[in-house]
């Protein structure tokens, strides 16, 4: 096959940051995707409808490609109330993002305790309104077991609120797959890095901070079983890059920032991966159709992305604010190239 056309690609988990970084990276996504779910963990978290709409305006103002829709989210916190949820829903914001406090970048305003009377009431209201609850699911335990240990929280919410759609964001542990099979209202997003890399890619041959992310990369078994889900385009999973840019200086300091930046090449890399396993026929479902079904997405901009079977190169760096952002697999050669 010498050409692929992907219709209405969707990235269901994306970090765009703000300010200069936003300006420098937005069109990697806007040129390739019809829409993307934009995470709310900015330096000032997106905890209200007004903040979300201001952020959406900033994104659209800086995107050269105008046939792109940022799907906004509200950062779930102890001060969120029923009125704000209703206002958000009326303004087309239908995704709540839950961060356990301290779990990842800019999560200090997250929830210290998840299943409190206040949050349970919010979940009930969210269910009644038709929100989707997207969760960074990690405990405070041993790093390789944090997602697995958080599973009991997913179970509790799913059982108490059976009509509330719950997303296991950037699923990284094969033991979480059972939750998809057991609970009708639990779904997941999968990243490129969690289906192609393991902890050895971070630590196996010297420390590689550009491969450090949360949840951390795990075992070969985790990678293989999650890759299988993606390649078969399991109907309960959709693609979410979790592309998370950080300035190089912040990746290389003593407290390396967690995040992998994959936006500059993501469709080319996925095409090569699905071709390698002779599953190109499933890429459309994984990159778009599943998300449309799970999130109820209608009336999105129609976009056809054409890729040719020809060499392309991942940039070694992206200049931003007098520093660099280094993408995943910087400098490597890919077998597919997006036709702009």
N, C-alpha and C positions, 0 to 999 in steps of 0.2 A: 504494500500500500504506500503510495507516494503523497497522499494528501488526506488530512482529517478536517472535518468541519464540526466544531462543537457549538451547539445552540444554547444560548442564554446561560453561560457558566455562572455559577454562584459560589461564593466563598462565605461559608456560614460561621466563620470565626476569624476576625481580623483586627489587628492593632494598627492604627494610623497615627498614633501620638498626636502632637499638636505643634503649632508654630512652624519653625523652619524645617523640622523633620517631616511634618505633614506635607509641606509644599514640595519637598524633594522626592517623596515616595508615592504620593497618591496616584499618579498616573500609571504606575506599574499595575495597579489593580483596576483603575477605571478604564484602561485600554483593553483589558482582557475579560472583565466580568460585567454582567448585567447589574448585579447587586452584590452587596457584602454586608454581613452582620458586623457592626463596628462595636468593639468593646469599650466600656465606659470608665476604665481605670486610668484616667488621666491624673495629672498632679493635683488638680481639683476635680474630684470624681463627679461623674454625671449622675446626680442623685435626684434630678427634677426634670420635668418636661421642658421648662424654659432653658435649662442648661443643654438638654439634648437637642433642642431646636437650634440653639445658637451654634452648637458644634456641627450639626448637619449643614448649616449655612456656611460655616468655615470650610468644610470639606468640599462642598459643591463649588464654592468660589475659587478654590485652588485646583480643581480638577479640570484639565484642558478638555478631556473627553466628557462630553455632556450627557451621553446616553448611559448613565450610571446612577444607581440609587443606593445611598448608604442606608441600611436598615438599622435604626437607632435602638439602643438598649438603655435601661434604667438600672443603676447600681443599687442593689438591694441593701438597705442599711437600717439601723435601729430606729431611725426617725421617719422612715417612709410610712405614709398612711393611706387610708382608703380613698380619700379625695384625690390625692396625687396620682394614684393608680388610675382612677377614672379619667382624670385630665389627660394622662399619657395615652390611654387607650383611644380617647376621642381624637387625639392628634396623630393617630396611626402608629403609635409605639406599642408594640405587643410582645416584647421580650424583656423579661427580668433577668439580670445577671447576679448570681450569688457567688461571692468570694468568701471563703473562710478567712478570718482575720490573719494577716501575715503569711498567707499561702504563696503569694507570688508578687510580682511588681505592682506597686501602688494598691496593695490590698489592706493597708492599715486601717481603712474605714470599713472593712468587711465585718462579718458577724463572728463574734467570739463564741457564742452559743447559737446553734442552728435551730433547734426545735423548741423555741420559747413560745409562750402563748401569743406574743406579738407576731412572730414570723408565721406561726400556724394560721393566725387570722388572715395575714397577708396572702398566704398560699390559697386559702379558701376564697378570698376575693378575686385573686388572680385566676383561679379555676372558673369562677362564675362569669368573669368578664371575657375569658378566652385568651389569656396570656399564655406564653410559653416560658417555662422556667429553665434557664440555662445555668449549669452549675460547674464551677471548678471544684471538683470533688476530691479533696485530700484532707486526711487527718493530720495530726501533729506528731505522728509516730515515725518509725523508721522509714527513710525516704522511699525505699523500694516497695513498701507495703501501704503507703498512704492512701492511694486510690482504692485499694482493696478494702482497707479498714473503713473508708468512708461509705462503702457499699450499704451498710446498715442504715445510713441516713437516707440514701436513695430509696431503699425499701420502705422505710417508714413514711416518707412523703408520698411515694407511689400508692401505698395501700390506703393512706388516709384521704388522698385526693385522686381517685382513679380517673377523673376526666381532665386532670391537669397534665399536659405534655411536659415531660422532663427530659432535658438533654444532658447526657454525660459529655461534657466538653473535652476535646482532645483526649479521647480514651487511650490509655497507655498500657493497661494491664489486661492480659487475656482472661483473668478471672472475672472481669466486669462483663464479659460477653454473656454470661448466664443471666444477668439482669435484663438484657435485651430480649432473651428468649422467654423469660418468666413473666415479665410485666408488660402488658399491652401499651402502657403509657410512658415507657422509658425508651429513649433513642440515644444516638451518639453521633458526634463528629469525629473524623479521623484526619490527622495531619500527614503530610508527606514524610516528615522526619520520624514519626513514631512507627510508620509502616516500612521504613527502609533502614533504620539505624538502631544500634543498641548502645548500652553503657560503654562498651569498648570503644565506640567512636568518640567518647568524651575522655576516657581515661586509659584506654588500652595501650597506646604508644606515646605517652606524654599527655599532659593536660591540654585540651582543646576548648578554650572558653567559648568560642563561637558556636560550639555544639551543646552548650549548657542551656537547658530550658527547664521549665516546670509545667507539668510533672516531668521528672527526669526520664531520659531514655532508659529502657529496661533490658530484659533478657532476649536472647535469640528466639525463645518460644513465644514471648509476647509479640515481637516483631512479626514472626511468621503467621501467627493466628490473626493478628489485626490486618496484615497484608491480605490474607485470604478473604476476610470480610470485604475489604475494599475491592479486590479484583472481581469478586462475584457480585459487587454492587448490592450487597445485602440491603433489603428495602428499609431497614431501620437505621441505616447509617448514611451520612452525607459528608461531603468534603468540607473541611474547615482548615485553612492553612495554619492558623495561629501564628502567622507571620508577625514578628515582633521586633522592630528595629531598635537597636541601641547604638549610640556612638561608640566607636572602637575603644576610646579611652575608658568608657564605662564597662566594657566587656573585659578589659585587661587589668582593671584595678584589683585591689585585694578582696573586694566583695563583688565578684563578677556578676553583672546584671543577667537575669534569666530571660532568655528569648532567642529564637532563631528567626532570621530574616530570609524568607524564601520567595517573596512576591515577584522579584524581577524575572523569574524563569519558570514559574510553577506549572503552567499548562504544558510547556515543552517537556518538563521532567516527568509529569504524570503520563503524557503520551508515550514517552520512552519506556516507562515502567510497565504500563499496561501492554504495550507491544512486546516487551521482553517475555511476558508470561502468556502471550497469545490471547489477551482479553480486551483488545481494543473495542470490541462491540459493547462492552459494559461501561466504558468511560463516560458516555453521555449520561447514563443513570447516576453514576457516582458524582459527577461534577455538576449536575443540574436537576434531573428529573426527581430523584429521591427527595431533595430539599424542597422542591415545589410541593410534593405530596405531604411531607412531614410538617412544614411550616405554613401550609395553606397559602402559597404565594401565587397570586394572580396579577395580571395587568403590569407585569414588569417590562422594562424596555426589551425589545427583541434585538438580539445581537448574535451574529454568526461569526465565530472566530475560526479563521482558516490557518492550519499549520501544514507546512511542507516538510517532507523527509529530506532535510539538508542540515548541515552542521550549524550550530549556534554556540556562542560562548557565554558562560555566566560571567558577569563583570567582576573584576577583582575588588572593586570598592565603589561605593556611591558617596560622592562628596556631599557633606551637609554641615552647615554652620561651622566652617573652618576645621572640621574633623571628618572622619570617614565612618560609613556604615559598611560592614563587611557581610555580604550575603553568604548563605549556606553554599558549600562546595565552590567557593570563589575560584574563578579561572578554569573550571572544568568545561569540557566540550560535551554538548548534547546532540542527539541524533535528529531532533526536530526543531523547527524554527517557526515562530509565529509571524504570519504575513500581516503587516500593518497597513 
